Every structure is written in C-alpha cells, then in structure tokens.
C-alpha cells in the first residue's frame, strides 16, 4: 500500500509553512524565549487560517478536513516549535465558544497528569476531575494544580490529577509535532555538516558525521511512514506505534544534531537545545510512551493467541 499526499494536502502543508515562516520565524522564536508568554495576535491569526477548525465540519463553520490534514498542520507547528496549547484548543473547536476562531485559548490535562499553559488559558477543561491513578502524585488534591519547573522555556507546566487514558487524537497530533521537530533537527544537522569545516574540509566528509546524519534521516522517514499510516487508519495500535517512533526520532534526533554541532550545539545561541527540550517535554505527555508500549504489547499478545 502506498501513501502519497494529494495536491491539496501538499498545498495545505505549503500554506501552513509559509504562514509560520512569516509569523513565527527564528527571530520570533528567540523573542518568545526571551519573553515567555502566549502571542494572542498570532493565536487569532492561526484561528483565522483554520488551524483550530481544520476538522470541524463546514456546516459548523469549520474547514471540514480530516486527521491526515491535521497531522500535516501539526507537523509544521512542531518543525518551528510553535508554542501554546495547540492540541487542546484544536480538540475544543466546536465545543468551547471561540476556540475555533482563536479567540479562546483552551488548555486541558493530557490524561497522564500534565497540564500545559494553564495560566495563559481562558478555559481549562477537566481540571480537578477524575480519581487518582496508580503512581499519581499524592500532593495533588482534587482541583489542585502544582506548578512544575519545565525544561522547555516555552512550555509552562502544572501537575494535576491523572485522568485515565489519553485521547488518541491528542496522541497522534503529539506524534506529528515530534515528527516536525525531528525533521528540523535533521535539516539543521545536514546544513551544519555541509558548511562547518575542520582540517580544511566540511565535517560532512567524515564518516562518523555521515552516519549520524544518515541515522537522523532514517528515523525521521520511518516515523513519517508510521504517522501518515496511523492518520489514515486511526487504529489505536497504529497511533501507539507512530507515537513511539516519533518520540524516538525527535529526542534521539535532537541529541544526534547536538553531536553534529559539537560544542556549538550546547550553547544558548544555538537552536538545537530548544529542539531537544521541547522533544523531552512532549515525550512525557500522557504518561510518556508507557501507555503506547502496553497497548502494543496487548495487541501482540492477543494476536499470538489466534
């Protein structure tokens, strides 16, 4: 079976990339790091472009597209490290007034006990609901949110009560963001390998660096194939596999990108550490990859018995 993007899907991806290049380029990213906070003007512009209403039916004022298109859009958001509770607001479109248009910022617990962008949101869904689960932080009482120190300067975090299984669509869109970040790490690594010189030639001429870049690309394309397939099938096991592969591509990809950059990659002036920090935070959403691993294990065990 072959999964090829349609002309409309390619145009959608190109349009979103163009919008983000204009409104959230590297300079804007660095400005956001220096002055953390949600850019409400950008949020409304995303709403006007249909970012949040992408899967809302046209009869309800949405764009009327599906999961494959949403994956492409969130992949582009992950590529530029676009901040904010994007997934929560997207999922709330059509339910919370103003979410589809970008007028209302919505945050929601991820199911595993993490809540992003709580203090910047106009509406926080489900905070304090549910019962404590195994391994939950006993310091979080009903309705209580405990601020956490986030490794990512652009993702403020709170710990809340765990609320059970995460939304599969949220898991899929998280994987899409991770793929976008992994893609950007691969691009930065290859660009640096081509332009940085040591001993009179580009470092990309050295076999060790070539292997790092090849591994980066292999992980990205493997995760991409799994993600696009999961967007078509919407099967829970496919989504779980896509999430695990995308997490690995983003986290290991950012680490390998750091290695390609050498000491420069660890400096504040480099963007590589921002990729790694965001990938780390996303990899902890919805309890990390443990839920996905257990789901796949159950699928494998049930299949072995047939």
C-alpha positions as CSV (number, residue, x, y, z in Angstrom):
1,X,0.0,0.0,0.0
2,X,1.3,3.4,-0.9
3,X,0.5,6.6,1.0
4,X,1.0,9.7,-1.2
5,X,0.0,13.2,-0.4
6,X,-2.6,14.7,-2.7
7,X,-2.1,18.0,-4.4
8,X,-4.5,19.6,-1.9
9,X,-2.6,18.2,1.0
10,X,0.7,19.4,-0.4
11,X,-0.8,22.9,-0.9
12,X,-2.1,22.9,2.7
13,X,1.3,22.0,4.0
14,X,3.0,24.6,1.9
15,X,0.5,27.3,3.0
16,X,1.0,26.5,6.7
17,X,4.7,26.5,6.3
18,X,4.5,29.9,4.6
19,X,2.3,31.3,7.3
20,X,4.6,30.1,10.1
21,X,7.7,31.3,8.3
22,X,6.1,34.8,8.1
23,X,4.7,34.9,11.7
24,X,7.0,32.6,13.7
25,X,10.4,32.6,12.2
26,X,13.7,32.1,14.1
27,X,13.7,35.7,15.3
28,X,10.2,35.3,16.7
29,X,11.2,32.1,18.4
30,X,14.1,33.7,20.1
31,X,11.9,36.7,21.1
32,X,9.4,34.2,22.7
33,X,12.2,32.5,24.6
34,X,13.3,35.9,26.0
35,X,9.8,37.0,26.8
36,X,7.7,33.8,27.6
37,X,4.0,34.2,27.1
38,X,1.3,33.5,24.6
39,X,1.1,35.7,21.5
40,X,-2.6,36.3,21.3
41,X,-2.4,38.1,17.9
42,X,-0.7,35.0,16.4
43,X,-3.3,32.8,18.1
44,X,-6.1,34.7,16.4
45,X,-4.3,34.5,13.1
46,X,-4.0,30.8,13.4
47,X,-7.7,30.7,14.1
48,X,-8.4,32.8,11.0
49,X,-6.3,30.4,8.9
50,X,-8.4,27.5,10.1
51,X,-5.7,25.9,12.2
52,X,-8.1,25.0,15.1
53,X,-11.2,24.5,13.0
54,X,-9.5,22.2,10.5
55,X,-11.5,19.1,11.4
56,X,-14.7,20.9,12.2
57,X,-17.5,20.2,9.6
58,X,-18.1,23.0,7.2
59,X,-21.8,23.2,8.3
60,X,-20.5,24.2,11.7
61,X,-18.1,26.9,10.3
62,X,-15.0,24.7,10.1
63,X,-12.7,23.6,7.2
64,X,-14.1,20.1,7.0
65,X,-10.9,18.2,6.6
66,X,-9.7,15.1,8.4
67,X,-6.9,13.6,10.5
68,X,-4.3,13.3,7.7
69,X,-4.6,17.0,7.1
70,X,-4.4,17.8,10.8
71,X,-1.2,15.7,11.1
72,X,0.4,17.7,8.3
73,X,-0.5,21.0,10.0
74,X,0.8,19.9,13.4
75,X,3.9,18.6,11.8
76,X,4.7,22.1,10.6
77,X,3.9,23.5,14.0
78,X,6.4,21.1,15.6
79,X,9.0,22.0,13.0
80,X,9.1,25.6,14.1
81,X,8.5,24.9,17.8
82,X,5.3,26.9,17.8
83,X,4.3,27.3,21.5
84,X,0.9,27.2,23.2
85,X,-1.8,24.6,23.9
86,X,-2.3,23.9,20.3
87,X,-3.8,20.4,20.6
88,X,-6.2,21.2,23.4
89,X,-7.6,24.3,21.5
90,X,-7.8,22.3,18.3
91,X,-9.7,19.5,20.1
92,X,-12.0,22.0,21.7
93,X,-13.1,23.7,18.4
94,X,-16.8,23.4,18.1
95,X,-17.3,22.7,21.8
96,X,-15.8,25.7,23.5
97,X,-17.0,29.1,22.1
98,X,-14.2,31.0,20.4
99,X,-11.7,28.1,20.3
100,X,-12.2,27.5,16.5
101,X,-11.6,31.2,15.8
102,X,-8.5,31.5,18.0
103,X,-10.4,33.9,20.3
104,X,-10.4,31.5,23.2
105,X,-7.2,29.7,24.4
106,X,-8.0,26.2,25.8
107,X,-5.8,24.1,28.0
108,X,-6.6,20.6,29.2
109,X,-4.8,17.8,31.2
110,X,-3.2,15.3,29.0
111,X,-4.6,12.2,30.8
112,X,-1.3,11.5,32.4
113,X,-1.3,14.3,34.9
114,X,0.4,17.1,33.0
115,X,-1.2,20.4,32.1
116,X,0.5,22.8,29.7
117,X,-0.2,26.5,29.6
118,X,-2.7,26.6,32.5
119,X,-2.1,30.2,33.4
120,X,-2.3,31.5,29.9
121,X,-5.6,29.8,29.0
122,X,-9.0,31.3,29.0
123,X,-10.6,27.9,29.7
124,X,-9.1,24.9,31.4
125,X,-11.0,21.7,30.7
126,X,-11.4,18.9,33.2
127,X,-9.0,20.4,35.8
128,X,-9.6,18.6,39.1
129,X,-11.9,15.9,37.7
130,X,-11.3,12.2,37.9
131,X,-9.8,10.0,40.6
132,X,-6.1,9.4,41.4
133,X,-4.5,6.7,39.5
134,X,-1.5,4.3,40.2
135,X,1.7,6.2,40.7
136,X,0.0,9.6,40.8
137,X,1.5,12.4,42.8
138,X,-0.3,12.3,46.1
139,X,0.5,16.0,46.6
140,X,-2.2,16.9,44.1
141,X,-5.6,17.2,45.7
142,X,-8.9,17.5,43.8
143,X,-8.9,20.7,41.9
144,X,-5.2,21.4,42.8
145,X,-2.6,22.2,40.2
146,X,1.1,22.2,41.2
147,X,3.5,24.3,39.2
148,X,6.5,22.3,37.7
149,X,9.8,23.6,36.6
150,X,9.8,22.9,32.8
151,X,13.0,22.1,31.0
152,X,11.5,23.9,27.9
153,X,11.3,27.7,28.4
154,X,8.3,27.8,26.0
155,X,6.1,25.1,27.7
156,X,4.9,26.1,31.2
157,X,3.7,23.0,33.1
158,X,1.5,22.0,36.0
159,X,0.9,18.7,37.7
160,X,-2.7,17.7,38.1
161,X,-4.7,14.5,38.9
162,X,-4.2,11.8,36.3
163,X,-7.5,11.3,34.3
164,X,-7.1,7.9,32.7
165,X,-6.4,7.1,29.1
166,X,-5.3,9.9,26.8
167,X,-7.3,11.0,23.7
168,X,-5.9,9.0,20.7
169,X,-6.2,12.1,18.5
170,X,-4.1,14.1,21.0
171,X,-1.5,11.3,21.0
172,X,-1.5,11.3,17.2
173,X,-1.1,15.1,17.0
174,X,1.7,15.0,19.6
175,X,3.5,12.5,17.3
176,X,3.0,14.9,14.4
177,X,4.7,17.7,16.4
178,X,7.5,15.4,17.3
179,X,8.0,14.4,13.7
180,X,8.2,18.1,12.7
181,X,10.8,18.7,15.4
182,X,12.8,15.6,14.3
183,X,12.7,16.9,10.7
184,X,14.1,20.3,11.7
185,X,16.8,18.6,13.7
186,X,17.8,16.6,10.6
187,X,17.8,19.8,8.5
188,X,20.0,21.6,11.0
189,X,22.4,18.7,11.2
190,X,22.8,18.4,7.5
191,X,23.2,22.1,7.0
192,X,25.9,22.3,9.6
193,X,27.7,19.3,8.3
194,X,27.8,20.9,4.8
195,X,29.1,24.3,6.0
196,X,31.3,23.7,9.0
197,X,34.9,22.9,8.1
198,X,37.6,21.1,10.1
199,X,41.0,20.2,8.8
200,X,40.3,22.1,5.6
201,X,37.1,20.3,4.5
202,X,33.4,20.1,5.6
203,X,32.8,17.9,8.6
204,X,30.1,16.1,6.5
205,X,33.0,14.5,4.7
206,X,33.9,12.5,7.8
207,X,32.3,9.1,8.1
208,X,31.2,9.5,11.7
209,X,29.2,12.6,10.9
210,X,27.7,11.0,7.8
211,X,26.5,8.1,9.9
212,X,24.9,10.5,12.4
213,X,23.1,12.3,9.6
214,X,22.0,9.0,7.9
215,X,20.6,7.7,11.2
216,X,18.7,11.0,11.7
217,X,17.1,10.7,8.3
218,X,16.3,7.0,8.7
219,X,14.4,7.7,12.0
220,X,12.5,10.6,10.5
221,X,11.3,8.8,7.5
222,X,10.4,5.7,9.4
223,X,8.4,7.8,11.9
224,X,6.8,9.7,9.0
225,X,5.6,6.5,7.3
226,X,4.1,5.2,10.6
227,X,2.5,8.6,11.4
228,X,0.8,9.0,8.0
229,X,-0.5,5.5,8.0
230,X,-1.9,6.0,11.5
231,X,-3.6,9.2,10.3
232,X,-5.4,7.2,7.6
233,X,-6.3,4.1,9.7
234,X,-6.9,5.9,13.1
235,X,-6.2,2.5,14.6
236,X,-5.1,2.7,18.3
237,X,-2.2,0.3,17.8
238,X,-1.0,2.3,14.7
239,X,-1.3,5.5,16.7
240,X,0.7,4.0,19.5
241,X,3.4,2.8,17.2
242,X,3.6,6.2,15.5
243,X,3.9,7.9,18.8
244,X,6.8,5.7,19.9
245,X,8.7,6.1,16.6
246,X,8.1,9.9,16.6
247,X,9.3,10.3,20.2
248,X,12.5,8.4,19.3
249,X,13.0,10.4,16.2
250,X,12.6,13.7,18.0
251,X,14.6,13.0,21.1
252,X,17.4,10.9,19.6
253,X,17.4,13.2,16.5
254,X,18.0,16.3,18.6
255,X,20.7,14.6,20.5
256,X,22.5,13.5,17.3
257,X,22.1,17.0,16.0
258,X,23.9,18.3,19.1
259,X,26.7,15.9,18.4
260,X,27.0,17.1,14.8
261,X,27.2,20.7,16.0
262,X,29.8,19.7,18.6
263,X,30.4,22.2,21.4
264,X,28.5,24.9,19.5
265,X,25.3,22.9,19.8
266,X,25.3,23.2,23.6
267,X,25.5,27.0,23.6
268,X,22.4,29.2,24.3
269,X,22.9,30.8,20.9
270,X,22.2,27.6,19.1
271,X,18.6,26.5,18.4
272,X,19.4,22.8,18.8
273,X,18.9,22.7,22.6
274,X,15.4,24.2,22.1
275,X,14.5,21.2,19.9
276,X,15.7,18.7,22.4
277,X,13.9,20.4,25.4
278,X,10.6,20.5,23.5
279,X,11.0,16.9,22.4
280,X,11.7,15.9,26.0
281,X,8.5,17.6,27.3
282,X,6.3,16.2,24.6
283,X,7.7,12.7,25.2
284,X,6.3,12.9,28.8
285,X,2.8,13.8,27.6
286,X,0.1,11.4,28.6
287,X,2.4,9.4,30.8
288,X,5.2,9.1,28.3
289,X,5.4,6.1,26.0
290,X,4.4,3.5,28.6
291,X,0.8,3.6,27.6
292,X,1.7,3.1,23.9
293,X,4.1,0.3,24.8
294,X,1.4,-1.5,26.8
295,X,-1.2,-1.1,24.1
296,X,1.1,-2.6,21.5
297,X,2.1,-5.4,23.9
298,X,-1.6,-6.3,24.4
299,X,-2.1,-6.3,20.6
300,X,0.8,-8.6,20.1
301,X,-0.2,-11.0,22.8
302,X,-3.8,-11.1,21.5
303,X,-2.6,-11.8,18.0
304,X,-0.2,-14.6,19.2
305,X,-3.2,-16.4,20.7
306,X,-5.1,-16.6,17.4
